[in-house]
Amino acid sequence: MAGISVLTLSRAHSIHYVKKDWLLRKSLKIGEKNVQHSALAKPDKILLPPLHIKLGLMKNLVKAMDQNGSVFKYLSEKFPQSSEAKIKEGIFVGPQIRQLFIDEKFDNLLKGDEKKAWDAFRLVSTNFLGNVRAGNYKELVKDVLSMYDMLKELVKDMLSW
């Protein structure tokens, strides 16, 4: 195996944690190197994948919640396989977020600004960060950003008590 190039292997285990800068692929030819479909956008135009944005927004939303409140306790009950530390830090995966999108009990537990921020997050996730982009996506993004600014102020107020 010593003479095989890195491109031949699906993973370069010997340098996995050592090498920091990995080269971008020069081509995304269908059928080569696990490429199954043509790209929807040019790779140089993608700043951050939508899933990473969604996970980051969810993380910020959960961190802004009251850690002793009923919503936070419900998250611990709903996802018992996730540790309390992960839930406190807002670390969720895509399927968990999708479960919460359709969970009426979770939706009913949210009140006030948390509810507004959650609704804005859900709209942006489904109408902008998903597979379909709504015609009013710019307005949706502005709404979610203003809701998160409002939550940030709430957290600052809570910490100053």
Residue pairs with C-beta under 8 A, 6 or more apart in sequence:
6 12
6 15
7 33
10 34
12 19
24 43
25 33
25 43
28 35
28 38
28 39
28 43
29 35
30 36
30 37
30 38
50 128
50 129
50 130
51 94
51 129
53 129
54 94
54 97
54 125
54 129
55 92
55 93
55 94
55 97
57 121
57 124
57 125
57 144
57 148
58 90
58 92
58 97
58 121
59 89
59 90
59 91
59 92
60 90
60 148
60 151
61 90
61 114
61 117
61 118
61 121
61 148
61 151
62 72
62 75
62 87
62 88
62 89
62 90
62 92
63 88
63 89
63 90
63 155
64 114
64 117
64 148
64 151
64 152
64 154
64 155
65 71
65 72
65 114
66 72
66 158
67 88
70 109
71 106
71 109
71 110
71 114
72 87
74 105
74 106
74 109
75 87
75 106
76 82
76 84
76 87
78 99
78 100
78 103
78 106
79 87
79 92
79 96
82 91
82 92
82 96
86 92
92 100
97 125
100 106
101 122
101 125
101 126
107 115
107 118
110 118
113 147
113 150
113 151
113 154
114 151
116 147
116 150
117 144
117 147
117 148
117 150
117 151
120 140
120 143
120 144
120 146
120 147
121 144
121 147
123 140
123 143
123 144
124 137
124 140
124 141
124 143
124 144
126 132
127 133
127 134
127 136
127 137
127 140
128 134
128 137
128 140
128 141
134 140
